[in-house]
Amino acid sequence: MSLSFFDQFMSPVYLGIPLIALALVLPWLLFPNPSPRWLNNRLLTLQNWFIGQFTSQMFSPINAGGHKWALILAALMIYLISLNMLGLLPHTFTPTTQLSMNMGLAVPLWLATVLMGMRNQPTAALGHLLPEGTPVPLIPVLIIIETISLFIRPLALGVRLTANLTAGHLLMQLIATAAFVLLPLMPAVAILTTAILFLLTILEVAVAMIQAYVFVLLMSLYLQENV
């Protein structure tokens, strides 16, 4: 029975139980727990250094009111990187290839930033819908366009993350299938294809980290507009 290339993106089920919950919980179990000792181990020190560098870079242009989001965005960054990296292992499932999950992460956070802006500075928040100096005949059209672009933001966040990871997984599977088929026919070409697959895997590791960073970076930009 031949399987479709898109079957790898189906949520695995064991005894009628969807295992996507296990895939979502597993990254939290791999994180090192804080230690009460004065000197931490290397892994915990590296994690603390990464979180410190990330928060200082991400929140430097944001005023003090937005620093309350540091814990949420730092946790989201590490969580997305862990999910994306674990999805590159063989016989694993990547939850971030599901548009529904990515939208479930993007919509509540985006909506929270918009509502916070409407509550704290409604004039400035609504002012983004109409640029200063707009000609009077273009005011209704620009308001409609800016409103549509505002509501497209969470969709763009979810679709960007889903599309990049899905395309990378499909390309890796296509090249791996080609190398497996060509091995008995043309070994030299199969070895070259395997080398390309190895380079693509390294690229996908970078894409997994970059896409998680871009997701959180854009969310911080939306936060900066409304704080």
C-alpha positions in Angstrom: 0.0 0.0 0.0 1.5 3.3 -1.1 1.2 6.2 1.3 0.8 9.8 0.4 3.6 12.3 1.1 1.1 14.2 3.2 0.4 11.3 5.5 3.3 12.4 7.7 1.3 15.5 8.7 -1.6 13.4 10.0 -2.0 13.4 13.8 -0.9 9.9 15.0 -3.5 7.8 16.8 -2.8 4.8 19.1 -5.7 2.7 20.3 -8.1 5.5 19.3 -6.2 8.1 21.3 -4.6 11.0 19.4 -0.9 11.3 20.3 -0.7 15.0 19.5 -1.1 15.7 23.2 2.0 13.7 23.9 3.9 15.6 21.3 2.8 18.9 22.9 3.8 17.9 26.4 7.1 16.2 25.6 9.1 19.4 25.1 8.3 20.7 28.6 9.6 17.4 30.1 13.0 17.9 28.4 13.7 21.4 29.8 16.1 21.4 32.7 14.6 22.4 36.0 16.0 25.4 38.0 18.5 24.4 40.6 18.8 25.8 44.1 22.6 25.6 44.0 24.8 28.6 43.5 26.5 27.0 40.5 24.3 25.5 37.8 25.2 22.8 35.3 26.2 23.6 31.7 22.8 23.0 30.2 20.9 25.2 32.7 23.6 27.9 32.3 23.2 27.8 28.5 19.4 28.0 28.8 19.6 31.0 31.2 22.0 32.7 28.9 19.8 32.2 25.9 16.7 33.5 27.7 18.6 36.5 28.9 20.0 37.4 25.5 16.6 36.8 23.9 14.6 39.0 26.3 17.2 41.8 26.3 17.2 42.0 22.5 13.5 41.5 22.0 12.3 44.0 24.7 14.9 46.7 24.4 12.7 48.8 22.0 9.5 48.2 24.1 8.7 50.4 27.1 8.3 49.1 30.6 4.6 48.4 30.2 5.3 45.6 27.7 8.0 43.9 29.8 5.2 41.9 31.5 5.1 39.8 28.3 8.7 38.7 28.6 7.9 35.4 30.3 5.2 34.5 27.8 7.2 35.3 24.7 10.4 33.7 26.0 8.5 30.5 26.9 6.8 30.5 23.5 10.1 31.0 21.8 11.7 28.0 23.5 8.5 25.9 23.1 8.3 26.5 19.3 12.0 25.8 18.8 11.7 22.5 20.8 8.6 21.4 18.8 10.2 22.3 15.5 13.5 20.6 16.3 11.9 17.4 17.7 9.8 17.2 14.5 13.0 16.7 12.5 13.8 13.4 14.2 12.8 10.2 12.4 9.3 8.7 13.1 8.1 11.8 15.0 5.2 14.2 14.5 5.5 18.0 14.2 2.5 19.7 15.8 3.6 23.1 14.3 2.8 21.7 10.8 -0.9 21.9 11.8 -2.5 25.3 10.8 -5.1 24.9 13.5 -2.5 24.7 16.3 -0.5 27.7 14.9 -3.6 29.7 14.7 -4.5 28.7 18.2 -1.2 30.3 19.3 -1.3 33.3 17.1 -4.9 34.5 17.5 -5.1 34.8 21.3 -1.8 36.5 21.6 -2.6 38.9 18.7 -6.0 39.6 20.1 -4.6 40.3 23.6 -2.2 42.9 22.1 -5.0 44.6 20.2 -7.3 44.7 23.2 -4.6 46.0 25.4 -3.9 48.8 22.9 -7.6 49.6 22.7 -7.8 49.8 26.5 -4.6 51.8 27.3 -4.4 54.1 24.3 -7.5 53.9 22.1 -6.7 57.0 20.1 -3.3 55.8 19.1 -4.6 52.3 18.4 -7.3 53.5 16.1 -4.9 56.0 14.6 -3.0 53.1 12.9 -6.1 52.6 10.7 -5.7 56.0 9.1 -2.2 57.5 8.2 -1.7 61.2 8.9 -2.2 63.5 5.9 -4.5 61.1 4.0 -6.6 62.8 1.3 -10.3 62.9 2.2 -11.6 60.8 -0.7 -9.2 58.0 0.2 -10.1 57.9 3.9 -12.9 55.2 3.6 -10.7 53.0 1.3 -7.7 53.2 3.6 -9.7 52.4 6.7 -11.0 49.3 5.0 -7.6 48.3 3.8 -5.9 48.8 7.2 -8.7 47.0 9.0 -8.3 44.0 6.7 -4.5 44.1 7.1 -5.0 44.2 10.9 -7.1 41.0 10.9 -4.8 39.2 8.5 -1.9 39.4 10.9 -2.7 36.3 12.9 -3.5 34.4 9.8 -0.1 35.4 8.3 1.7 34.3 11.5 0.0 30.8 11.4 0.3 30.3 7.6 4.0 31.4 7.6 5.0 28.9 10.3 2.9 26.1 8.8 4.0 26.6 5.2 7.7 26.8 5.9 7.8 23.7 8.1 5.5 21.7 5.8 7.6 22.6 2.7 10.8 21.6 4.4 9.4 18.2 5.5 8.0 17.5 2.1 11.3 18.3 0.4 13.3 16.1 2.8 10.9 13.2 2.2 11.1 13.6 -1.6 14.9 13.7 -1.6 15.1 10.8 0.8 12.7 8.7 -1.4 14.7 9.6 -4.5 18.0 8.5 -2.8 16.4 5.2 -1.7 15.1 4.4 -5.2 18.3 5.4 -7.0 20.6 3.4 -4.7 20.3 0.0 -6.6 20.1 1.7 -10.0 22.7 4.5 -9.8 24.8 4.4 -6.6 26.8 7.4 -7.5 23.8 9.6 -8.0 22.2 8.1 -4.8 25.3 9.1 -2.8 25.1 12.7 -4.2 21.4 12.8 -3.4 22.2 11.7 0.2 24.8 14.5 0.5 22.2 17.0 -0.7 19.8 15.5 1.9 22.3 16.0 4.6 22.8 19.7 3.7 19.1 20.2 3.5 18.7 18.7 7.0 21.2 21.3 8.3 19.2 24.0 6.5 15.9 22.7 8.1 17.5 22.9 11.6 18.2 26.6 10.9 14.7 27.1 9.5 13.1 25.5 12.6 14.9 28.0 14.8 14.4 31.0 12.5 10.7 30.4 12.1 10.2 30.2 15.8 12.2 33.5 16.2 10.2 35.2 13.5 6.9 34.2 15.0 7.8 35.7 18.4 9.5 38.7 16.8 6.4 39.7 14.9 4.3 39.2 18.0 6.7 41.5 19.9 6.3 44.1 17.1 2.5 43.9 17.4 2.9 44.4 21.2 5.2 47.4 20.6 2.5 49.1 18.5 -0.1 48.7 21.3 1.9 49.5 24.4 
